[in-house]
Amino acid sequence: MHCELIVDARNATGESPVWHPTENALYWVDIPAGQLHRWRASDGAHQHWQANEMLACIARCASPDRGWIAGMQSGVFQLTVNAQGTLDSRLLSPVEHAREGMRFNDGRCDRQGRFWAGSMLMDMQQGARVGALYRQGGEGQALRLQLDDLIVPNGLAFSPDGTRMYLSDSHPDVQAIWAFDYDIDSGTPHNRRLFVDMREYPGRPDGAAVDAEGGYWICGNDAGLVHRFTPDGRLDRSLSVPVKKPAMCAFGGAGLDTLFVTSIRPAGDLADQPLAGGVFALNPGVKGLEEPAYRG
């Protein structure tokens, strides 16, 4: 298995990688830095743009001129790069967090183009169950609370046909991945059940992706691994990266047969993982699916 460093980004928390097929480029964010990053496959060029608050998760908008939809600190925003090369942001929906010190975390669109994002208390050590999962519909519509009683919602993903939703909680006290039946007409999950107990495997469950065969790929944070589980919850394979904290993965490349992995660069001695915070490319042995665009 070949693992290639594509950007020595040194992100504090590299998250939400999204492949942009028309640009042949990978986008992702550095959450605490509030930055949107892009790497072009054609020439390896890497650049980033600054948002005005923490930037947690992104999805392309269906209309190219609309840029990105993003879960940030205070709500869901539309982000566009302007002619001056800076990032404009427009608030679509504010969020009423359960308490101070919260932000959005993991998020993406379902197969129908609805944007989903989970919130968390930034001080994870408190283990406070104040996190929640929201759905953003069309423009002008309020955020809709869908699930609560979460600590660190993560691992959000949808099956190829869109009828199953996955969600994890990566807090050390939980470390569970759940599956839900998903109503594609109303955009609501139900019949929640345990899919994988990650306490039985290396690493806490972090960001995820689903391949064209329905395999669920989840980053094993703290273990330097990316696991693939079959739709029936069986561990199929584990790929390693040269850092301890892979954060989220996404399929991309011309054939959607590359798995890109962002990572976290923790404070302290990094002698044993100097590439922490980098972005990596793996050969997963399966093809992925194009990430749905926001159709609000």
QUIPEDA-V563241 format. One record per residue. N is the residue number from 1. PHI is phi in whole degrees, 0 to 359 (* if undefined). Layout:
# QUIPEDA-V563241
n->N phi->PHI
n->N phi->PHI
This chain:
# QUIPEDA-V563241
n->1 phi->*
n->2 phi->268
n->3 phi->237
n->4 phi->244
n->5 phi->282
n->6 phi->261
n->7 phi->216
n->8 phi->278
n->9 phi->285
n->10 phi->54
n->11 phi->291
n->12 phi->297
n->13 phi->217
n->14 phi->284
n->15 phi->215
n->16 phi->53
n->17 phi->292
n->18 phi->221
n->19 phi->278
n->20 phi->255
n->21 phi->294
n->22 phi->287
n->23 phi->267
n->24 phi->52
n->25 phi->216
n->26 phi->255
n->27 phi->250
n->28 phi->198
n->29 phi->233
n->30 phi->247
n->31 phi->302
n->32 phi->293
n->33 phi->284
n->34 phi->65
n->35 phi->243
n->36 phi->259
n->37 phi->249
n->38 phi->218
n->39 phi->236
n->40 phi->265
n->41 phi->290
n->42 phi->294
n->43 phi->227
n->44 phi->73
n->45 phi->292
n->46 phi->235
n->47 phi->216
n->48 phi->215
n->49 phi->231
n->50 phi->262
n->51 phi->267
n->52 phi->265
n->53 phi->201
n->54 phi->305
n->55 phi->238
n->56 phi->255
n->57 phi->210
n->58 phi->222
n->59 phi->212
n->60 phi->295
n->61 phi->273
n->62 phi->298
n->63 phi->273
n->64 phi->304
n->65 phi->283
n->66 phi->269
n->67 phi->75
n->68 phi->230
n->69 phi->256
n->70 phi->216
n->71 phi->269
n->72 phi->237
n->73 phi->274
n->74 phi->262
n->75 phi->163
n->76 phi->258
n->77 phi->237
n->78 phi->260
n->79 phi->243
n->80 phi->222
n->81 phi->273
n->82 phi->271
n->83 phi->296
n->84 phi->275
n->85 phi->81
n->86 phi->245
n->87 phi->258
n->88 phi->265
n->89 phi->231
n->90 phi->226
n->91 phi->289
n->92 phi->265
n->93 phi->211
n->94 phi->286
n->95 phi->237
n->96 phi->262
n->97 phi->294
n->98 phi->293
n->99 phi->202
n->100 phi->291
n->101 phi->81
n->102 phi->248
n->103 phi->205
n->104 phi->286
n->105 phi->229
n->106 phi->283
n->107 phi->190
n->108 phi->185
n->109 phi->266
n->110 phi->284
n->111 phi->292
n->112 phi->264
n->113 phi->91
n->114 phi->271
n->115 phi->268
n->116 phi->239
n->117 phi->206
n->118 phi->255
n->119 phi->248
n->120 phi->209
n->121 phi->281
n->122 phi->296
n->123 phi->277
n->124 phi->298
n->125 phi->298
n->126 phi->291
n->127 phi->60
n->128 phi->281
n->129 phi->275
n->130 phi->249
n->131 phi->287
n->132 phi->211
n->133 phi->243
n->134 phi->239
n->135 phi->237
n->136 phi->256
n->137 phi->268
n->138 phi->285
n->139 phi->298
n->140 phi->89
n->141 phi->271
n->142 phi->285
n->143 phi->299
n->144 phi->247
n->145 phi->291
n->146 phi->247
n->147 phi->217
n->148 phi->224
n->149 phi->62
n->150 phi->246
n->151 phi->259
n->152 phi->229
n->153 phi->297
n->154 phi->203
n->155 phi->62
n->156 phi->294
n->157 phi->198
n->158 phi->229
n->159 phi->296
n->160 phi->304
n->161 phi->271
n->162 phi->80
n->163 phi->268
n->164 phi->231
n->165 phi->245
n->166 phi->247
n->167 phi->207
n->168 phi->237
n->169 phi->235
n->170 phi->271
n->171 phi->297
n->172 phi->305
n->173 phi->281
n->174 phi->242
n->175 phi->53
n->176 phi->240
n->177 phi->242
n->178 phi->248
n->179 phi->244
n->180 phi->228
n->181 phi->285
n->182 phi->235
n->183 phi->280
n->184 phi->288
n->185 phi->281
n->186 phi->266
n->187 phi->71
n->188 phi->233
n->189 phi->269
n->190 phi->206
n->191 phi->57
n->192 phi->290
n->193 phi->212
n->194 phi->290
n->195 phi->264
n->196 phi->217
n->197 phi->270
n->198 phi->287
n->199 phi->292
n->200 phi->270
n->201 phi->227
n->202 phi->290
n->203 phi->94
n->204 phi->278
n->205 phi->289
n->206 phi->239
n->207 phi->287
n->208 phi->219
n->209 phi->207
n->210 phi->240
n->211 phi->268
n->212 phi->293
n->213 phi->269
n->214 phi->92
n->215 phi->292
n->216 phi->257
n->217 phi->259
n->218 phi->227
n->219 phi->287
n->220 phi->267
n->221 phi->297
n->222 phi->82
n->223 phi->248
n->224 phi->65
n->225 phi->228
n->226 phi->237
n->227 phi->261
n->228 phi->245
n->229 phi->248
n->230 phi->289
n->231 phi->301
n->232 phi->266
n->233 phi->87
n->234 phi->267
n->235 phi->292
n->236 phi->260
n->237 phi->196
n->238 phi->224
n->239 phi->252
n->240 phi->258
n->241 phi->234
n->242 phi->277
n->243 phi->221
n->244 phi->279
n->245 phi->239
n->246 phi->296
n->247 phi->250
n->248 phi->202
n->249 phi->234
n->250 phi->204
n->251 phi->276
n->252 phi->196
n->253 phi->88
n->254 phi->302
n->255 phi->257
n->256 phi->53
n->257 phi->247
n->258 phi->249
n->259 phi->255
n->260 phi->269
n->261 phi->227
n->262 phi->269
n->263 phi->210
n->264 phi->250
n->265 phi->250
n->266 phi->287
n->267 phi->288
n->268 phi->111
n->269 phi->287
n->270 phi->244
n->271 phi->300
n->272 phi->269
n->273 phi->209
n->274 phi->297
n->275 phi->268
n->276 phi->305
n->277 phi->89
n->278 phi->275
n->279 phi->243
n->280 phi->238
n->281 phi->237
n->282 phi->240
n->283 phi->259
n->284 phi->277
n->285 phi->86
n->286 phi->221
n->287 phi->262
n->288 phi->259
n->289 phi->238
n->290 phi->295
n->291 phi->291
n->292 phi->297
n->293 phi->267
n->294 phi->287
n->295 phi->246
n->296 phi->291
